[in-house]
Amino acid sequence: MPTTILIADDHPLFREALRGAVQRILPGTELHEADSVDALYGLVEAHADADLLLMDLNMPGAHGFSALVHLRAHHPQLPVVVVSAREEPGVMRRALDHGALGFIPKSADSDTIGTAVGLVLDGERWAPAAAASAPAMGRDEHEVAQRLRELTPQQFRVLQMLGEGRLNKQIAYDLGVSEATIKAHVTAVLRKLGVNNRTQAVLMAGRLAVDPDGVVVPPEEPD
């Protein structure tokens, strides 16, 4: 069976660079691509037996490490390598602590990308040496990640949309369900996160943002 690798990045040029690096070290690899988090979720469902996912942190809808946490919870068999232009040691370490098996800076050359992919496919981890010097993820962030893992895929999607400032009726329209269904999802999200309203839910999930201080508080409405 050929190796199957998923590539998720919203920049076509970088997807092309990843494709080239992978095909050079693994000719004949079956590659599938996504340019957003929503497209990624569909891709993972369609290729549940994929050998590796190369995922950008900053795709539309990713919201920092939350998408990584969600994927690791619901698809633990899929190894994930984060690729990102954010190269601070702390960001790298957080990605690894949230379950990524590797971290590839976007400044890496094709040889480095190939080495990283090859090692992770062989069951090892790979990240720049600087990641090892960064402090481990804090207990508070770990607890938030644990709560997010309890959300169903639909509940997680609703939480992401709340984080984008969308109202119940807007979310219902986008997902093709009733507003009552969205209210039920919001209620379940609040219960699982242990919070009282959508503002608290978004702020809690925002602790997994790469830059938590930039989290936008959503408008309140009856849940």
N, C-alpha and C positions, 0 to 999 in steps of 0.2 A: 504494500500500500504506500502511495506517495505521502510525504510529509505535508500536512495541511497547516498553513499559518494564516491568521487573521491580522489585518492591519487596520487600525482605526485612527485616523488623523484627518482634520478638516483642511489641511494644506496639500493640494495635489502634488506640488513639487517634492514635498517631503515623503509622501506616499511612494512617489516614483523612486526616490533615493533608497527607501527601505526595500522596495521591490528588487532594485538592482543589486543591493548588498546581499539579500537572501538568495536570489537566483544564482549569484556568483559562487556562493559556498555550498548551495544545495540545489543543483540543477534538477528540474523536474518537479520542484515544489509546487503544490496547489495553493494559490494565493487568493484570498477574498478580502475586499476592502469595504470600509464604512467611513462616512465623512461627518457623522454626528453620533451622539450617544444613543438616540432612538434607533438609528440604523444599526448601531453596534449590537444592541440587545436582540434585534431580529436576526442578525448575522450569527450570533452565538447560539441562538435557538436552532437555526438551520444547520449549523455545523458543530453540534455538541461534542463530537469526537475530535475536534481540531487539536493539533499538537502544541500550539502556542498562539498567544495574542500579544501583539505589539500595540500598545495603547497610549495615545497622547493624553496628558493631564488636562489640557486646556480646550478640548473640543466643546462646541455648543452643547449645553446641558450636563456637562461633566461635574461641575461644582466641586472642584478640588478632588479630594480622595474619596468622596462618597460613591462615585460610580465604581471605583476599584473595590471598595468594601462590599458593595452590592454584588458585583460579579463573583468575588471570592466566596461569598456566602451561598450563592445559588448555583455556582458552577465550580466547585472546589477542584474538579478534575482538570480544569483548564489552567495551565501555567500562564502567568501574565508578566510581561516586561513593560515597564513604563518608559515612554520616550518623552522628553520634555526640554523646552528651552530654559526652564528654571533649573539652574545647576548649583544652587546653594546646598551645602552638605546636609543641612537640616531637612530640606525638601526630599532629598534622596533617601535619607534615613527613615522619614515618615512613610514614604512609599513602600520601603522594604518591611517596615513594622506593620503596615496594613495588608501585607500578604503578597506583594509583588516579589517575583523571584529574580528580578533584575531591574536596573535603571540605566538607560542609555541617554546621555546628553545629546541634544540635537546638534551640538558642535562636533560630535564624534565623526571620524572619517569612516569610510566604508570598511576598512580592515577591522576597526574596533567594533563596528556594528556586527560584522560577521563573526568575530570572536565571541562576543556576548551572546548572540543567538545560538551559536554552536554549543557553548557551555551550558546554557539553560536547557536546550534540547537534550543534553546528556545528563540532566538531573542536577546540575550545579547552579549556584547563584553567581551573578556578576553585577558589579557596580563600581564606579570610580572609588579609589582608595579613600577619598575624602569622606565618603559616607560613613565609614567605620569610626571616624573621629567625632561625629555628631552625637549629641545626647539622644537617648532612646525616647520614643513617644511617651508623653505624660499619661498618668492614670486616667485623668479626666477625658482625654481624647480616646483612649482605649474603651472606656465605658460608653461613650457616645457611639463608637463604631459597633459595639456589641448590641446596642439597642437598634441601630439601623439594620443590622443583619436579620432582625426579627420581622421586618416589613416584607410583605409579599411584593412581587414585581409591580403590581398595579398600585399598591399603597406607596411604594417608593417613587413611582412616576408622579403620583399626585403630590407628594412632598417636594419633588424637584420643581414642579410647576408652581407650587406655593412660593418657593424660593425665588421664582421669576416674577412674583407679584401678581399672579393671575387669580381672578375670582372664581368661585365655584362654577358659575355658569359658563365662563370661558373654558375652564378645564373640561367640563362636561361636553361642550361643543367639540373641543379638540379630540377627545377620546371617544366620542360617539356614544355617550351614555347619558342617563338622566342626571339632573342636578341632585336628586335625592340619593343617587348612587355615590356621587362625589362626596356629599355630606357624610354618608356612612363611612366612606374611606377616610375622610378627615378625622372623624371621631375615632376610628381604629388607630390611626397614626398617632393621635394625641395620647391615647391610652398606652400604646406600646412604648412611646418615648417618655411617658410619665410627666407630661406637661398639660397645661390648662387651655392653651389657645394656639392659634397658628403662628403668632409672633414668636412665642417661646419655642415652638417646633422648628421654625426656620433658623432661629438663633442657635439652637442646639445643633442642628445639622451643619450650621455654618462653622462650627468648631473644626470641621474637617476640611474647610476651605484652605487653599494654599495661603491666602491672606485673609484670615478671619475678620480683621477690622473692616474689610470692604463689603461685608454681608449687608444686603438691603432688607429692611423690615417690610413685610407684606402688609397690604391693607387689611383691616379687620372686618369681618362680617359674621353674622350668626352661623354657627356650625351645626 
